[in-house]
Amino acid sequence: MSRTPGADRFSFAASAIPTLGTARVLERWGTTPGRPSTRLPAGRVERGLPVKPGEIALKKTLLFTATALALALAAPVAAQNHVPVTGNDVRVLFDDHAPAGGGAATVAADRYGTWGIDTAGMDRDVDPGEDFFAYVSGNWAEDTEIPSDKSMYGSFLVLRDLSEARLRQLVEGYEAGDPATDGDAAKIAALYQGFMDEATIESLGRQPVQPKLDSIAAVDDKDGLARLMGERMGGFGGTFFGAYVSDDQRDPDTYTLYLSQSGLGLGDRAMYLEDKFAPQRERYVQYIAQMLELAGWDNAAARADAIMAMETKIAEAHWTRAESRDRDKTYNPVTLAEMDAKAPGFPWATFFDAAGVDHTGKAVVRQDTAFPKMAAVFAATDLDTLKAWQAFHTIDDAAPLLSRAFVDANFEFRNKFMSGQPEQRARWKRGVSFAEGAMGEAIGRDYVELYFPPDAKAKMDDLVANVKAAMGARLQQLDWMSPETKAEAMSKLAGFGLKIGHPDEWRDYAGLQIANGDVFGNADRARQFEWDYDRNRIGKQVDKGEWGMTPQTVNAYYSSVKNEIVFPAAILQPPFFDPDADPAVNYGGIGGVIGHEIIHGFDDQGRKSDGAGLLRDWWTAEDAAKFEAQAAELGAQYESYEFPQLPDMHINGKVAMGENIGDLGGLTIALEAYRRSLDGEPAPVIDGFTGEQRFFMGWAQVWRTLWRDDALRQQLVNGTHSPGHIRAFAPLRNIDAWYEAFNVTEADPLWVAPENRVRIW
């Protein structure tokens, strides 16, 4: 099962800029489902751009685009077993034998142009200083439709589609057999083929999940409900308090148990508490009732209202997303025995026993002040409502594995209503995700044999070394940082680890029990297998060689506890990385991503760990104050961007702070690395573009993304990254070299005066 330990991974300023306030011309990016539409003769505001003085109209129309890490395709087997990314030590960028499936044929990646840039996708009628996203990708945005089975589309999803096609080739090539005796290939075949047997699944209706519903109905006290919540750690259902296992932030060589707030079916607390999300709440109540009816639960409508009322109280107790990413506040170690006193009203001993973690002496409670309030909600809620809540979350969790009535209801709400996705993904795609979620590294082992040549790793090693050296040079040049802090920073940089492509040792799935023709049972056992794997490591030594992503994952991450950056094989392809492309484009693409991940070690949260991964303050007070002032300026800059099709939505600068710092700093050091790679020689001019122009174009091309409005809303509410079209140009506005490369002047909308540009790393 692919794993993303939550407490140790991080993904791939401007009140002084008055033109970024209300002066935006966004009308040309209005959208209709799936299509660049509204060809209005307008300007900047719909992309969050400032208006050029005296501007009345622009030349072309574009679809509003953006990006996120929308790579978590529906893989119901793994849904709760991926350690929650509520952990604040992990930053993700946006998931020894011959191949057993697929034979010799491979699925090739597309290249971008002849030297790394899709020049046909550019809109050269747009001034780069007007709208850099449109300049680099305007024609692409105009000519591209979001596929009907997606809520967004762009560079990441193009590569995810490629990875998915390659995985299909593999899983459909595995021969069926006896999963108990015929190894991983037979297990993967059983997972995939069982999921694809739609007729059998349809004939069973809710029968596979009925025993779990019966166990909920049989509960006669709240102690029994707490037991079900604990069992949910390795199965299906809901829980007020999530548990996961990861490296201890204050003892990085040891695994520990983390406890985090949970219990909300709509995700973030804002969905429950802000007036603008009333339509989502109304539809959610209808969905709860619908699923309870499908589950055969009595008084479904009344129970749905009661569940919504209870979840609203839970939401009131929850910390905000900004609070939940503050590493200073989210490390609160307690002994398990202390939990009754710290959060009375919840049967903690029963919960820990059922989760199988009662053997550990302590846990790290992340949102410590929320726990007593949530426990009080549990204590004050009647048993029938709690049982209905657990029944709903169980059936909602299991729905993708059941008959069409459940699948359709789940899709209509979760994907179509909430994210605007018109059509369900093809069953084979969901089947691939199902198999990958359960045995991701087993499939990844074969993926690497076919798609990761050794020379790709060698070239990445060189790129990373150059970007890392550039970071060292930047640190030495900083005029705002004291020698004491600088020495600590250099020590941390020297200790950075690097993982490229795939693990050296692969996950052993011998203990995972898979049966032919038992989709739900396979999912249930896979979840328990994963949870047992994690909980049995509590208190033991951390496996430093373990990966948090499979090789076929199109993403990258930084782990502050391990102080390492990790690049799975699947992201090392165009437009991020092409061994045959112009070096400037590679430095702007994958080089910027490498820099982004390195900077996560020095962003507003990553900087709180030292070179050994230990959570401690190694900054002087004066240096920390200077850093925070610049970070606040950057946050204000991003919060000023507007989305006219979602007029009440904005980027949350505090939540996206680490990612925005990562983009700005990462691009800055990647540019330094590119310049160093030239060894003092002038860069060639290609098709009329200078080296530095190609560098910045390579960065912007990576962030091609189209969104449906509902999906963009979800990203702004629940995501940690700024939308992609913002990422394409926003960091550039603070980099002097971009102005020089494209002759951007104060007459251009994207101009920021030199004294107002944010300069951190």
Salt bridges, closest charged atoms under 4 A:
ASP8 OD1 - ARG9 NH1 2.78
ASP8 OD2 - LYS562 NZ 3.22
GLU46 OE2 - ARG28 NE 3.78
GLU46 OE2 - ARG47 NH1 2.69
GLU55 OE2 - ARG44 NH2 2.84
ASP89 OD1 - ARG327 NE 2.11
ASP96 OD1 - HIS97 ND1 3.65
ASP118 OD2 - ARG704 NH2 2.92
GLU130 OE2 - ARG44 NH2 2.93
GLU130 OE2 - LYS52 NZ 3.60
ASP131 OD2 - ARG28 NH2 3.74
ASP131 OD2 - ARG47 NE 1.96
GLU142 OE2 - ARG39 NH2 2.66
GLU145 OE2 - ARG35 NE 3.84
ASP149 OD1 - LYS150 NZ 3.51
ASP149 OD2 - LYS429 NZ 2.81
ASP161 OD1 - LYS150 NZ 3.00
GLU164 OE2 - ARG425 NH2 2.54
GLU172 OE2 - ARG168 NE 2.97
ASP184 OD2 - ARG445 NH2 2.98
GLU198 OE2 - ARG404 NH2 2.88
ASP247 OD2 - LYS562 NZ 2.83
ASP248 OD2 - LYS362 NZ 2.84
ASP253 OD1 - LYS544 NZ 3.16
ASP268 OD1 - ARG321 NE 3.74
GLU274 OE1 - LYS276 NZ 3.44
GLU311 OE2 - HIS393 NE2 2.84
ASP326 OD1 - LYS608 NZ 3.04
ASP328 OD2 - LYS608 NZ 3.03
ASP353 OD2 - ARG227 NH1 3.20
ASP384 OD2 - ARG303 NH2 3.69
ASP396 OD2 - ARG414 NH2 2.69
ASP397 OD2 - ARG527 NH1 2.89
ASP408 OD1 - ARG404 NH1 3.87
GLU436 OE1 - ARG160 NH2 2.79
ASP446 OD1 - HIS97 NE2 3.03
ASP461 OD2 - LYS457 NZ 3.34
GLU488 OE1 - ARG616 NH2 2.93
ASP518 OD2 - ARG525 NH2 3.09
ASP524 OD2 - LYS212 NZ 2.97
GLU530 OE2 - ARG3 NH1 2.94
GLU530 OE1 - ARG507 NH2 3.32
ASP532 OD1 - ARG535 NE 2.92
ASP534 OD1 - ARG3 NH1 2.68
ASP534 OD1 - ARG537 NH2 3.57
GLU546 OE2 - ARG3 NE 3.18
GLU546 OE2 - ARG537 NH1 3.11
GLU564 OE2 - LYS499 NZ 3.03
ASP578 OD2 - ARG111 NE 2.69
ASP582 OD2 - ARG694 NE 2.57
ASP603 OD2 - ARG91 NE 3.62
ASP603 OD2 - HIS600 ND1 2.69
ASP604 OD2 - ARG325 NH1 2.66
ASP610 OD2 - ARG616 NE 2.56
GLU628 OE2 - ARG607 NH2 3.11
GLU642 OE2 - ARG24 NH1 3.90
GLU659 OE1 - HIS596 NE2 2.96
GLU659 OE1 - HIS600 NE2 3.15
GLU659 OE1 - HIS721 NE2 3.20
ASP663 OD1 - HIS596 ND1 2.78
ASP663 OD2 - ARG727 NE 2.72
GLU692 OE2 - ARG675 NE 2.75
ASP710 OD1 - ARG713 NH1 2.69
ASP736 OD1 - ARG757 NH1 2.65
ASP736 OD2 - ARG759 NH1 3.05
ASP748 OD1 - LYS52 NZ 3.78
